[in-house]
């Protein structure tokens, strides 16, 4: 199957090579205002988390459940701040978009009567909805519902042409950073044990899309490595970078220790981003060599449940090859691709593809075992996905961009799937950052 390729350099650099459709792009821009991109989490019980959710029955226990609404805020720094203020662990099911209005369930490791939700954090609302016997953990969701407005479209699009079929299940732009697409680069340096390199990539690699004050501060640090000057020149908006700089000033040369100034979730995210990058490379190779639905001996195939989520994978062999091919062709099952880790058991086409990728990257699976604070054993991810639901409105005159049009859409996706992967099929951006991705 010959698939159309992206024309975006950023997407190519992140391994997102192919589209599933050759439909002409509508162009446009996302997230012109935060309300253009609304994300509502769907709980394992099937409830949509938003302003209307009043209670969940998870028993009487020592945890509190709350709806976290945030507007244009990064989740991980916010969670770290809340944990410091409350003196308790915050649990969450997934990381939501920064440039958006998002609703998600969180747990607080305190009984209801022992804390009051802070109300003085800009762009954040926390509303308690009841007690729970257990905390919210990563992956504790069915999926997410997205309500999105695409603006600045030059001519009114044909709505029927915008409905997606299957979508390559790439990890999206935001996993790596759009303005500074380097989280995976930091992650690679971490698994190689190059802590100095990881710190310098995090602090002093300037990217053109950054605000000017941040760009110039990073560039000066890269050229001079004057940490004392950087302490005063780095803008207050770069709070995490400033924390690393302060730690290095306290303990010069201790790059590994300096990374401990970052939230643990962020350090893990760096390595996860590198795993995601490797997955994207492998998925693109598989799409190129075998297509999205071809099944061969050694492949892993997972039946899909009612929520379009994969169940226990089945290894394909000569006894079940015909049956699994039929399931995949009828959308009852999906081919799985490995997310590499130190316990990944590669087989079939995946083994051939990853052997070449590891050689080119200069890594081995054992490198993922070097990070002691977390378990990067690997996982599996569907090669493709289908929206659970998809609705699109009629094109309208864009009130924010005279002479242009806008279109609103709502879709529900299985957990782990990126709405931007559906949107890139529709918009096909050459410059994802400029297009609001």
C-alpha positions in Angstrom: 0.0 0.0 0.0 1.5 3.3 -1.1 0.6 6.0 1.4 1.0 9.8 0.9 3.9 11.4 2.9 4.1 14.5 5.0 5.7 17.6 3.7 6.5 18.8 7.2 10.1 18.7 8.2 9.1 18.6 11.9 6.9 15.6 11.4 9.6 13.8 9.4 12.1 14.5 12.2 9.6 13.0 14.7 9.0 9.9 12.6 5.5 10.8 11.5 6.0 10.2 7.8 2.7 8.9 6.4 -0.9 9.9 6.1 -3.8 7.5 5.7 -5.6 9.7 3.1 -4.6 11.7 0.1 -7.5 14.1 0.5 -6.5 17.7 -0.2 -5.7 19.7 3.0 -8.1 22.3 4.2 -5.3 24.2 6.0 -6.3 26.4 8.9 -5.1 27.0 12.4 -5.8 25.4 15.8 -5.9 26.9 19.3 -6.2 30.6 18.3 -7.9 30.8 21.7 -7.8 28.1 24.4 -11.6 27.4 24.0 -10.9 26.3 20.4 -9.5 23.0 21.9 -11.5 21.4 24.7 -10.6 18.0 26.1 -12.9 16.1 28.4 -11.7 12.8 29.9 -13.9 9.8 29.9 -13.6 7.7 33.1 -13.5 3.8 33.2 -17.2 4.0 34.2 -18.0 5.9 31.0 -18.7 9.3 32.6 -17.5 12.4 30.8 -15.4 14.6 33.1 -16.6 18.2 32.8 -18.5 20.9 34.7 -21.6 18.7 34.9 -19.9 15.8 36.7 -21.0 15.9 40.3 -20.1 12.6 41.9 -18.4 9.2 41.2 -19.1 6.2 43.4 -15.7 4.8 44.3 -16.4 4.0 47.9 -15.6 5.6 51.2 -11.9 5.9 51.7 -8.9 8.1 52.5 -8.6 9.6 49.0 -10.5 12.5 47.5 -11.7 12.8 44.0 -11.8 16.1 42.2 -12.4 17.5 38.7 -9.3 19.5 37.6 -10.1 22.2 35.0 -7.1 23.9 33.5 -6.8 26.6 30.9 -3.4 27.0 29.1 -1.5 25.2 31.8 1.1 22.4 31.7 -0.1 19.5 33.8 3.2 18.2 35.3 4.4 21.5 36.8 0.9 22.1 38.1 0.7 18.7 39.8 4.1 19.3 41.4 3.0 22.7 42.8 -0.3 21.2 44.1 1.6 18.3 45.8 3.9 20.8 47.5 1.0 23.0 48.7 -1.2 20.1 49.9 1.5 17.8 51.2 -0.1 14.9 49.4 0.2 12.9 46.2 -1.9 13.8 43.2 -3.0 11.0 40.9 -4.1 11.5 37.3 -4.9 9.2 34.4 -3.2 11.1 31.6 -1.4 14.2 30.5 -3.7 16.7 28.7 -2.9 19.4 26.1 -1.3 22.6 27.4 -2.9 25.0 24.9 -6.4 24.0 25.6 -9.2 23.9 28.2 -9.1 20.5 29.7 -11.1 18.5 32.3 -9.8 15.5 34.0 -10.3 13.5 37.2 -7.6 13.7 39.8 -7.2 12.0 43.2 -5.7 13.7 46.3 -4.1 11.5 48.9 -6.1 13.2 51.7 -9.6 12.5 53.2 -12.3 15.0 52.2 -12.4 16.7 55.6 -8.7 17.5 55.8 -8.1 19.8 52.8 -9.5 22.7 50.9 -9.0 23.0 47.1 -6.8 26.1 46.3 -8.7 28.8 44.5 -5.9 31.2 43.7 -4.1 29.5 40.9 -4.5 31.3 37.6 -6.3 29.2 34.9 -7.1 26.4 37.3 -10.2 25.2 39.0 -10.4 22.2 41.4 -13.8 20.9 42.4 -14.2 18.0 44.8 -16.7 15.4 43.9 -16.4 12.8 46.6 -14.2 10.3 48.4 -12.5 7.2 47.0 -10.9 4.0 48.3 -8.2 4.2 45.7 -6.2 6.8 43.8 -6.3 7.7 40.1 -3.5 6.0 38.2 -2.0 6.5 34.7 -4.2 4.8 32.2 -7.4 4.9 34.4 -9.6 6.2 31.6 -11.5 4.9 28.6 -10.6 7.8 26.3 -11.1 11.5 25.7 -13.8 13.7 24.0 -12.5 16.6 22.0 -14.4 19.7 20.9 -12.2 21.6 18.4 -12.5 24.6 16.2 -10.3 24.9 13.1 -10.0 28.6 12.1 -8.5 30.6 9.3 -9.6 28.3 6.6 -9.3 30.0 3.2 -12.4 28.4 1.5 -15.3 26.5 3.0 -14.4 22.8 3.2 -16.6 19.9 2.1 -17.6 18.3 5.4 -18.0 14.9 3.9 -14.3 14.9 2.9 -13.2 15.5 6.5 -14.5 12.3 8.0 -11.5 10.1 8.9 -11.2 6.4 8.3 -8.3 4.7 10.0 -5.5 6.9 11.4 -1.9 6.0 11.9 -1.5 5.8 15.7 1.6 8.0 16.0 2.5 9.7 19.2 1.6 13.3 18.5 3.6 16.5 18.2 2.9 17.5 21.8 4.6 14.4 23.2 7.9 15.9 21.9 7.2 19.6 22.1 6.2 21.8 19.1 8.1 25.0 19.9 11.0 23.0 21.4 10.8 19.5 19.9 13.5 18.0 22.1 12.0 16.0 24.9 13.0 12.8 23.1 16.5 14.1 22.6 16.9 14.6 26.4 15.5 11.1 26.9 18.0 9.5 24.6 20.8 11.2 26.5 19.4 10.0 29.8 19.2 6.3 28.8 22.8 6.6 27.5 23.9 7.9 30.9 25.0 11.3 29.5 23.6 13.4 32.2 25.7 16.5 31.3 24.4 16.3 27.7 20.8 15.9 28.9 21.1 19.0 31.2 22.7 21.0 28.4 20.0 20.0 25.9 17.3 20.9 28.4 18.8 24.2 29.3 20.8 25.6 26.5 19.5 24.4 23.1 17.6 27.4 21.7 14.8 26.8 19.2 13.6 29.5 16.8 9.9 29.4 17.8 10.6 30.3 21.5 9.9 33.7 23.0 12.8 36.0 22.3 13.9 36.3 25.9 14.0 32.5 26.4 15.8 32.0 23.1 18.5 34.6 23.9 19.0 33.3 27.4 19.5 29.8 26.2 21.8 30.9 23.4 24.0 32.9 25.8 24.2 29.9 28.2 25.1 27.6 25.3 27.9 30.0 24.1 29.3 30.9 27.6 28.1 28.3 30.1 28.0 31.1 32.6 25.5 29.7 35.1 25.6 32.7 37.4 24.6 35.0 34.5 22.0 32.5 33.4 20.4 32.6 36.9 19.5 36.2 36.3 18.9 36.1 32.5 16.5 33.1 32.3 13.0 34.5 32.4 10.7 33.6 35.3 8.5 31.6 32.9 11.3 29.0 32.7 10.9 28.0 36.3 12.1 24.4 35.8 15.2 25.5 34.0 16.0 28.0 36.8 15.6 25.2 39.4 18.2 23.1 37.5 20.6 26.1 37.2 20.3 26.8 41.0 21.1 23.2 41.7 24.2 23.3 39.5 25.4 26.5 41.2 25.0 24.7 44.6 26.8 21.6 43.4 28.9 22.4 40.3 29.4 19.5 37.9 26.7 17.3 39.5 24.6 17.0 36.4 22.8 13.9 37.6 21.9 15.6 40.8 20.7 18.7 38.9 18.2 16.6 37.1 16.6 15.7 40.4 15.5 19.4 40.7 12.9 18.4 38.0 9.6 16.7 38.9 9.9 12.9 38.7 7.0 12.7 36.2 8.9 15.1 33.9 12.1 13.0 34.0 10.1 9.9 33.2 8.4 11.8 30.4 11.8 12.5 28.7 12.4 8.7 28.4 8.8 8.0 27.4 9.2 10.6 24.7 12.3 8.8 23.3 10.4 5.5 23.4 7.6 7.3 21.5 10.0 8.6 18.9 11.3 5.1 18.3 7.8 3.8 18.0 7.0 6.5 15.4 10.0 5.4 13.4 9.0 1.8 13.6 5.4 2.5 12.7 6.4 4.5 9.6 8.6 1.6 8.5 5.9 -0.9 9.0 3.4 1.2 7.1 5.9 1.5 4.3 6.9 -2.2 4.1 3.7 -4.0 5.2 0.8 -1.5 5.3 -1.5 -1.0 8.3 -3.5 -4.2 8.0 -1.1 -6.9 6.8 -0.6 -9.7 9.3 2.4 -12.1 9.2 3.7 -14.8 11.5 5.3 -13.4 14.5 3.0 -10.3 14.6 0.9 -9.6 17.6 -2.8 -8.9 17.1 -5.3 -7.6 19.7 -9.1 -8.0 19.4 -10.9 -4.7 20.0 -13.5 -4.2 22.8 -16.6 -2.0 22.7 -14.5 1.1 23.5 -12.1 0.4 20.6 -9.4 -0.6 23.1 -7.1 -3.6 22.4 -7.5 -6.6 24.6 -4.9 -9.3 25.3 -2.6 -9.7 22.3 -2.4 -12.9 20.3 0.8 -14.0 18.6 0.3 -14.9 15.0 1.5 -18.3 13.8 0.6 -20.8 11.1 -2.4 -22.1 13.0 -4.2 -18.8 13.4 -2.9 -16.6 10.6 -6.0 -16.8 8.5 -8.4 -16.1 11.4 -6.3 -13.1 12.6 -6.1 -11.6 9.1 -9.9 -11.8 8.9 -10.3 -10.1 12.2 -8.0 -7.3 11.2 -9.6 -6.8 7.8 -13.0 -6.5 9.4 -11.8 -4.0 12.1 -12.5 -6.5 14.9 -8.8 -6.6 15.8 -5.7 -4.5 15.2 -2.0 -5.1 14.6 0.1 -4.1 17.6 3.6 -2.5 17.4 6.1 -2.6 20.3 7.0 0.5 22.3 10.6 -0.6 23.1 11.9 -1.2 26.6 14.4 -3.5 28.3 11.9 -6.4 28.5 10.5 -6.1 25.0 10.4 -9.5 23.2 10.6 -8.5 19.5 9.4 -10.9 16.8 8.2 -10.8 13.2 8.6 -7.6 11.2 9.0 -5.6 14.4 12.3 -7.4 15.2 13.7 -6.6 11.8 12.6 -3.0 11.9 13.9 -2.3 15.5 17.2 -4.0 14.9 17.9 -1.5 12.2 16.6 1.4 14.2 18.6 0.5 17.3 21.8 0.2 15.2 21.2 3.6 13.6 20.4 5.2 17.0 23.4 3.6 18.7 21.4 2.1 21.5 20.3 -1.3 22.8 17.2 -2.5 24.7 19.4 -2.9 27.8 19.9 0.9 27.9 16.4 1.3 29.1 17.3 -0.6 32.3 19.9 2.0 33.3 17.3 4.5 34.6 16.8 3.3 38.1 14.0 5.5 39.3 11.3 4.0 36.9 10.5 0.9 35.0 10.9 1.3 31.2 10.2 -2.3 30.4 8.3 -1.5 27.2 4.7 -1.9 26.0 2.6 -2.3 22.9 0.4 0.1 21.0 -2.1 -0.3 18.2 -0.7 0.5 14.8 -3.9 2.4 13.8 -7.0 3.6 15.4 -10.5 4.7 14.5 -12.5 7.5 16.2 -15.2 6.1 18.5 -17.4 9.0 17.3 -16.9 11.9 14.9 -19.2 14.9 14.3 -18.5 17.9 12.2 -20.5 21.1 11.8 -21.1 23.3 8.8 -18.4 25.8 7.8 -19.1 29.3 9.2 -17.6 32.7 8.8 -14.6 33.0 11.1 -15.3 35.8 13.6 -11.6 36.1 14.5 -10.2 36.1 11.0 -12.0 38.3 8.5 -12.4 36.7 5.1 -11.8 33.2 6.4 -14.0 30.3 7.6 -14.0 28.1 10.6 -15.4 24.6 11.2 -16.2 22.9 14.6 -15.9 19.2 15.2 -16.3 16.8 18.1 -14.7 13.4 18.4 -14.2 10.7 21.0 -11.0 8.8 20.8 -9.7 5.7 22.7 -7.2 6.4 25.4 -3.7 7.0 24.3 -4.7 8.3 20.9 -3.9 11.9 19.8 -6.6 14.2 18.4 -3.8 15.9 16.5 -3.3 12.7 14.5 -6.8 13.0 13.2 -6.4 16.8 12.6 -3.2 16.3 10.6 -5.1 14.1 8.2 -7.6 16.9 7.7 -5.2 19.9 7.7 -1.9 18.4 6.5 0.2 21.2 8.0 3.6 22.0 6.5 4.4 24.0 9.7 2.7 22.3 12.6 3.8 25.0 15.1 2.4 27.8 12.9 -0.8 25.8 12.5 -1.3 25.5 16.2 -0.5 21.9 16.7 
